[in-house]
Amino acid sequence: MTTVYGPVQTVVPDGYHGPTNTLWSGHLVTGQRIVTQWNGSALTPGAPTTGGAELNIYATTGGTSLLLQQPVTWGSGGGGTYTLLATWDVRIEVQNGGGISPNGHDTGLLFNCQIDIDPPAGGSYCAYGTEKQPGVQDGVIVTTALIDLMLAALPGGAFLAIGFDALVYYTLQPYRFCASPPADMPVFTQDDYVLGTSIPAPGSLPKWFAALEVVAWPYFCQCKAAPSCSPPPITPPLPGPVTPPPGVPQPPAPILCDGSDICATLNTILRQLGGIEHQLALTRSDVVLIQRQHVPFATVTGTMHAGLTGAGTFAVQGIIGLAVIVTAQPGYLTSDMETPPESFKFGDVTVGTADGYLRKVWIIKTPQLLFPIEGNITTVTYDLEDGVTVSIQELLREP
């Protein structure tokens, strides 16, 4: 089963048979099964209930015909299943059933609406394997023109474009993602965006790259041909649209005007500005991390390793420094009259990673700071003089 839409909160708009109503469209063959579902719904407050909302499956080859109509019972979940009896171009849409009206008819929301498509019973997608299309290179540079081409036939392209624009100049590797049928489209949440914007958060870039590979699959990959006298392979369905999760603003609308040349230029500038905004957000995130690790305004305390004697090792992660406090010492380790006082040597502390250690630091003060320590350090080793007991406090970068 392949998920081609959702699960996502879906608007039931005012009107029907419009492009904005289409949740998914594609070419399906005899025996494939379409499964639609939503786990709850809510009528828009004040909307009149004339006509009734519904989610419908249409066949569009040789004229439009309704294959399955699924009424929406407001406040409840719903859905249905349809198995194709012939090979058709299929469109799945949601509508209010009451026509277009300035007052609205049964407009509302479907919660976690999802559409899945199965191959025919006993079959599978690309049953004989998958491969790159002829002439496709092993590495393809992502450009805005390539993004536009791949999104041209995909509903919700504007929302995907602003995320994909952050990946311009990255390299797609068709030899890798063409080795199998396309994965399901990732599900995006508010955590995948910079707060209050439609810009991808730095940590979500791998998810966006995975989504780009899903969209790119039909343009770079194909099913391997069937052996002689075998039935043809079933091509995986195209992905459905991805819409912003609740709380994430829509991307800026395209600039519309009469002059096609100037409009194309302005829209290119708009796309580039969105990419620059994203790169600035990534740069700021990196600068904040560097500042916290190397020039912090403050530190916070982490784990305290108390009562340490002799020699030993403990693991750390993400520290910026250490504070070593001597809690007991033998009488022969006297201190001088300096401020702060110094002793000859209480012992030494060394930090390192799985690859090795840095130079050891003599502990001659109490408390004594080891600062700054790089964020990749994972091990602390201590070697103390006889009779010396210390506590070592982990110091972490400020949040």
C-alpha positions as CSV (number, residue, x, y, z in Angstrom):
1,M,0.0,0.0,0.0
2,T,1.3,3.5,-0.9
3,T,0.2,6.6,0.8
4,V,-0.4,9.3,-1.9
5,Y,-2.0,11.9,0.3
6,G,-1.8,12.9,4.0
7,P,-2.4,12.1,6.7
8,V,-3.1,15.9,7.0
9,Q,-5.8,18.3,8.1
10,T,-7.8,18.9,4.9
11,V,-10.1,21.9,4.1
12,V,-13.5,21.2,2.6
13,P,-13.8,24.3,0.4
14,D,-16.8,26.3,-0.8
15,G,-17.4,25.0,-4.3
16,Y,-16.5,21.9,-6.3
17,H,-14.8,20.6,-9.4
18,G,-12.0,23.1,-8.9
19,P,-8.2,22.5,-8.9
20,T,-8.0,23.4,-5.3
21,N,-10.4,20.6,-4.4
22,T,-8.2,17.8,-6.0
23,L,-6.4,15.8,-3.4
24,W,-4.8,13.4,-5.8
25,S,-4.9,12.4,-9.5
26,G,-3.1,9.8,-11.5
27,H,-3.3,6.8,-13.8
28,L,-4.4,3.5,-12.3
29,V,-5.0,0.1,-13.7
30,T,-7.6,-2.6,-13.3
31,G,-7.6,-4.2,-9.9
32,Q,-5.9,-1.4,-8.0
33,R,-7.6,-0.4,-4.7
34,I,-8.1,3.1,-3.5
35,V,-8.6,3.6,0.3
36,T,-9.7,6.9,1.7
37,Q,-10.1,7.8,5.4
38,W,-10.3,10.6,7.9
39,N,-10.5,10.2,11.7
40,G,-12.7,13.2,12.5
41,S,-14.3,16.3,11.0
42,A,-15.6,19.7,11.9
43,L,-18.1,22.0,10.2
44,T,-17.1,25.6,9.8
45,P,-19.0,27.6,12.5
46,G,-22.0,29.2,11.0
47,A,-21.8,27.4,7.7
48,P,-25.3,26.4,6.4
49,T,-25.8,22.7,6.0
50,T,-27.4,22.6,2.5
51,G,-26.0,20.1,0.0
52,G,-23.8,18.1,2.3
53,A,-20.0,17.6,2.0
54,E,-18.4,14.6,0.4
55,L,-15.2,13.0,-0.7
56,N,-15.5,11.6,-4.3
57,I,-13.4,9.4,-6.6
58,Y,-13.8,10.2,-10.3
59,A,-12.7,8.5,-13.5
60,T,-11.7,11.0,-16.2
61,T,-10.9,8.9,-19.2
62,G,-13.5,9.3,-22.0
63,G,-15.5,11.7,-19.9
64,T,-16.0,12.3,-16.2
65,S,-17.8,9.7,-14.2
66,L,-18.3,9.3,-10.5
67,L,-17.0,6.0,-9.1
68,L,-17.4,6.4,-5.4
69,Q,-19.1,9.1,-3.3
70,Q,-18.3,9.2,0.5
71,P,-20.6,11.6,2.5
72,V,-19.0,13.5,5.4
73,T,-20.9,13.2,8.6
74,W,-19.7,16.2,10.6
75,G,-18.1,15.4,13.9
76,S,-17.2,11.9,12.8
77,G,-14.6,10.0,10.8
78,G,-15.2,8.4,7.5
79,G,-13.8,7.0,4.3
80,G,-14.3,4.1,1.9
81,T,-12.6,1.7,-0.5
82,Y,-12.9,1.3,-4.3
83,T,-11.3,-1.3,-6.5
84,L,-10.9,-0.3,-10.2
85,L,-12.8,-2.3,-12.7
86,A,-10.9,-0.8,-15.6
87,T,-7.8,1.2,-16.4
88,W,-8.6,4.9,-15.9
89,D,-7.2,8.3,-15.1
90,V,-8.5,8.9,-11.6
91,R,-9.1,12.1,-9.7
92,I,-10.0,12.2,-6.0
93,E,-11.5,15.4,-4.7
94,V,-13.3,16.9,-1.7
95,Q,-16.3,19.2,-2.1
96,N,-19.2,20.6,-0.2
97,G,-21.8,19.4,-2.6
98,G,-23.8,22.6,-2.4
99,G,-22.3,24.5,-5.3
100,I,-20.4,27.8,-5.1
101,S,-21.9,30.4,-2.8
102,P,-20.6,33.5,-1.0
103,N,-22.3,32.2,2.1
104,G,-20.6,28.8,2.0
105,H,-22.2,25.4,2.1
106,D,-20.9,22.7,4.4
107,T,-17.4,24.0,4.5
108,G,-15.2,22.5,7.2
109,L,-12.2,20.4,8.0
110,L,-11.3,16.7,7.7
111,F,-8.8,15.6,10.3
112,N,-5.9,13.3,9.3
113,C,-7.3,12.7,5.9
114,Q,-5.3,10.0,4.1
115,I,-5.4,8.3,0.7
116,D,-3.7,5.0,0.0
117,I,-3.4,3.0,-3.2
118,D,-2.8,-0.7,-3.4
119,P,-1.4,-2.6,-6.4
120,P,-3.8,-5.2,-7.9
121,A,-4.5,-8.2,-5.7
122,G,-1.5,-10.5,-5.7
123,G,0.7,-8.0,-7.5
124,S,3.3,-5.4,-6.5
125,Y,4.7,-2.2,-7.9
126,C,7.7,-2.7,-10.3
127,A,7.5,-6.5,-9.7
128,Y,10.7,-7.1,-11.9
129,G,12.7,-4.4,-10.2
130,T,13.5,-0.7,-10.8
131,E,16.2,1.2,-12.6
132,K,17.3,4.7,-13.8
133,Q,15.7,5.9,-16.9
134,P,18.0,5.8,-20.0
135,G,20.3,8.8,-20.1
136,V,19.9,9.8,-16.5
137,Q,23.2,10.8,-14.8
138,D,24.4,9.4,-11.5
139,G,24.5,12.9,-10.0
140,V,21.9,15.7,-10.9
141,I,22.3,19.2,-9.5
142,V,19.1,20.6,-8.0
143,T,18.0,23.9,-9.6
144,T,14.8,26.0,-9.4
145,A,14.0,25.0,-13.0
146,L,14.2,21.3,-12.1
147,I,12.0,21.8,-9.0
148,D,9.4,23.6,-11.1
149,L,9.4,20.8,-13.7
150,M,8.9,18.1,-11.1
151,L,6.1,20.0,-9.3
152,A,4.3,21.2,-12.5
153,A,1.7,18.3,-12.3
154,L,1.6,18.0,-8.5
155,P,-1.1,19.7,-6.4
156,G,0.4,21.7,-3.6
157,G,3.5,22.5,-5.6
158,A,3.9,26.0,-4.1
159,F,4.2,24.7,-0.6
160,L,6.7,22.0,-1.6
161,A,8.7,24.5,-3.7
162,I,9.6,26.7,-0.8
163,G,11.1,23.7,1.1
164,F,12.8,22.3,-2.0
165,D,14.4,25.7,-2.8
166,A,16.5,25.3,0.3
167,L,18.1,22.3,-1.5
168,V,19.1,24.2,-4.6
169,Y,22.7,23.2,-5.6
170,Y,22.4,19.9,-3.6
171,T,23.0,16.8,-5.7
172,L,20.3,14.2,-6.4
173,Q,21.7,10.6,-6.8
174,P,19.2,8.7,-9.0
175,Y,21.4,5.5,-8.9
176,R,20.5,5.3,-5.2
177,F,16.8,6.2,-5.0
178,C,16.0,4.4,-8.3
179,A,17.1,1.1,-6.7
180,S,13.6,0.6,-5.3
181,P,10.1,1.9,-5.8
182,P,9.5,5.4,-4.3
183,A,9.1,5.7,-0.6
184,D,6.0,7.3,1.0
185,M,6.0,11.1,1.2
186,P,7.3,12.2,4.7
187,V,4.8,13.7,7.1
188,F,5.7,17.3,8.1
189,T,4.9,18.9,11.4
190,Q,5.4,22.4,13.0
191,D,8.8,21.1,14.3
192,D,10.1,20.9,10.7
193,Y,9.9,24.7,10.3
194,V,11.6,27.8,11.7
195,L,9.1,29.1,14.2
196,G,6.4,31.4,12.7
197,T,7.6,30.9,9.1
198,S,7.2,28.4,6.2
199,I,11.0,28.0,6.1
200,P,12.3,24.5,6.7
201,A,14.2,24.1,10.1
202,P,17.8,23.2,9.7
203,G,17.2,19.8,11.4
204,S,14.4,18.9,8.9
205,L,16.5,19.1,5.7
206,P,17.0,15.3,5.5
207,K,13.2,15.0,5.6
208,W,12.8,17.5,2.8
209,F,15.5,15.8,0.8
210,A,13.6,12.5,1.2
211,A,10.5,14.3,-0.1
212,L,12.4,15.6,-3.0
213,E,13.5,12.1,-3.9
214,V,9.9,10.9,-3.8
215,V,8.8,13.7,-6.2
216,A,11.9,13.1,-8.4
217,W,11.3,9.3,-8.7
218,P,9.0,9.3,-11.8
219,Y,11.2,11.8,-13.6
220,F,14.5,9.8,-13.1
221,C,13.4,6.2,-12.4
222,Q,11.3,3.5,-14.0
223,C,10.1,-0.1,-13.5
224,K,12.3,-2.7,-15.2
225,A,10.5,-4.3,-18.3
226,A,8.7,-7.5,-17.9
227,P,10.3,-10.7,-19.1
228,S,8.9,-12.2,-22.3
229,C,5.3,-13.4,-22.0
230,S,4.9,-11.9,-18.5
231,P,2.4,-9.2,-17.6
232,P,3.7,-5.6,-17.7
233,P,4.9,-4.1,-14.4
234,I,2.6,-1.8,-12.4
235,T,4.1,1.8,-12.1
236,P,3.9,3.3,-8.6
237,P,1.3,6.1,-8.3
238,L,2.5,9.7,-8.2
239,P,2.7,11.3,-4.8
240,G,-0.2,13.5,-3.6
241,P,0.1,17.1,-2.5
242,V,1.7,18.1,0.8
243,T,0.1,20.9,2.6
244,P,1.4,23.0,5.5
245,P,0.6,21.6,9.0
246,P,-1.6,23.7,11.2
247,G,0.2,26.8,12.5
248,V,2.6,27.0,9.5
249,P,1.9,30.0,7.2
250,Q,1.4,29.5,3.5
251,P,4.3,30.5,1.2
252,P,4.1,33.8,-0.5
253,A,1.7,33.9,-3.5
254,P,3.1,34.2,-7.0
255,I,3.2,37.7,-8.5
256,L,0.6,38.1,-11.2
257,C,0.7,40.6,-14.0
258,D,0.1,40.9,-17.7
259,G,3.6,40.9,-19.0
260,S,4.8,37.3,-18.9
261,D,8.5,38.1,-19.1
262,I,8.5,40.5,-16.2
263,C,6.3,38.1,-14.2
264,A,8.7,35.3,-14.7
265,T,11.5,37.5,-13.6
266,L,9.7,38.7,-10.5
267,N,8.7,35.2,-9.5
268,T,12.3,34.0,-10.0
269,I,13.4,36.9,-7.7
270,L,10.7,35.9,-5.2
271,R,12.0,32.3,-5.2
272,Q,15.5,33.5,-4.8
273,L,14.6,35.7,-1.8
274,G,12.9,32.7,-0.2
275,G,16.1,30.7,-0.7
276,I,18.2,33.5,0.8
277,E,15.9,33.8,3.8
278,H,16.3,30.1,4.4
279,Q,20.1,30.3,4.0
280,L,20.1,33.2,6.5
281,A,18.1,31.1,9.0
282,L,20.6,28.3,8.6
283,T,23.5,30.7,9.0
284,R,22.0,32.2,12.1
285,S,21.5,28.7,13.6
286,D,25.1,27.8,12.9
287,V,26.4,31.1,14.3
288,V,24.3,30.7,17.5
289,L,25.7,27.2,17.9
290,I,29.3,28.4,17.4
291,Q,28.7,31.3,19.8
292,R,27.3,29.0,22.5
293,Q,30.3,26.7,22.2
294,H,33.2,29.1,21.9
295,V,32.1,32.6,23.2
296,P,29.2,31.9,25.5
297,F,27.7,34.5,27.7
298,A,27.1,32.0,30.4
299,T,27.2,28.2,31.1
300,V,24.9,25.9,32.9
301,T,25.9,23.0,35.1
302,G,25.5,19.4,34.1
303,T,26.3,16.1,35.8
304,M,28.5,16.2,38.9
305,H,31.0,13.4,39.3
306,A,31.7,13.4,43.0
307,G,34.1,11.5,45.2
308,L,36.7,10.7,42.6
309,T,40.0,9.2,43.7
310,G,43.0,7.5,42.0
311,A,42.6,7.1,38.2
312,G,39.5,6.6,36.1
313,T,37.4,7.6,33.1
314,F,33.8,8.7,32.5
315,A,31.8,9.6,29.4
316,V,30.5,13.0,28.5
317,Q,28.5,14.5,25.6
318,G,28.1,18.1,24.4
319,I,30.1,19.7,27.2
320,I,31.8,23.1,26.9
321,G,34.0,22.8,30.0
322,L,34.8,21.2,33.3
323,A,35.1,22.5,36.9
324,V,37.4,20.4,39.1
325,I,36.9,20.9,42.9
326,V,39.4,19.3,45.4
327,T,37.4,18.0,48.4
328,A,40.3,16.2,50.2
329,Q,44.1,16.4,50.0
330,P,47.1,15.0,51.9
331,G,49.0,17.3,54.3
332,Y,52.1,17.4,52.2
333,L,50.3,19.1,49.4
334,T,50.5,22.6,50.8
335,S,49.4,25.7,49.0
336,D,51.3,29.0,48.4
337,M,50.1,32.4,49.4
338,E,49.0,33.4,46.0
339,T,45.4,34.6,45.2
340,P,43.9,32.2,44.3
341,P,46.3,29.8,46.1
342,E,48.1,27.1,44.1
343,S,49.4,23.7,45.0
344,F,52.2,21.9,43.2
345,K,49.9,19.2,41.7
346,F,46.7,17.5,42.8
347,G,46.7,15.4,39.7
348,D,45.8,15.8,36.0
349,V,42.8,15.6,33.7
350,T,42.7,14.7,30.1
351,V,39.9,14.9,27.6
352,G,39.5,13.1,24.2
353,T,37.3,11.1,21.8
354,A,37.3,7.6,20.5
355,D,40.2,8.6,18.2
356,G,42.5,9.8,21.0
357,Y,43.3,12.3,23.8
358,L,44.4,15.9,24.0
359,R,47.3,17.0,26.2
360,K,46.7,16.6,30.0
361,V,46.1,19.5,32.2
362,W,47.6,19.7,35.7
363,I,45.2,20.5,38.5
364,I,46.9,23.1,40.7
365,K,43.9,25.2,41.9
366,T,40.6,24.5,43.5
367,P,38.2,25.0,41.9
368,Q,39.9,24.9,38.5
369,L,38.2,25.4,35.2
370,L,39.1,23.5,32.0
371,F,37.6,25.7,29.4
372,P,36.7,25.8,26.5
373,I,36.3,22.2,25.5
374,E,35.2,21.3,22.0
375,G,31.7,19.9,21.6
376,N,33.0,16.6,20.1
377,I,34.7,15.5,23.3
378,T,33.2,12.2,24.6
379,T,35.7,11.1,27.3
380,V,37.2,12.5,30.5
381,T,40.2,10.8,32.2
382,Y,41.6,11.8,35.6
383,D,44.8,10.6,37.4
384,L,45.0,12.0,41.0
385,E,47.8,12.0,43.6
386,D,47.5,9.6,46.6
387,G,45.1,11.0,49.2
388,V,43.4,13.5,46.8
389,T,39.6,13.4,46.3
390,V,37.9,15.6,43.7
391,S,34.5,16.3,42.3
392,I,34.3,17.1,38.5
393,Q,31.3,19.2,37.4
394,E,30.3,19.1,33.7
395,L,29.7,22.6,32.2
396,L,27.2,22.9,29.3
397,R,26.6,25.6,26.8
398,E,23.7,28.0,27.5
399,P,20.5,27.0,25.7
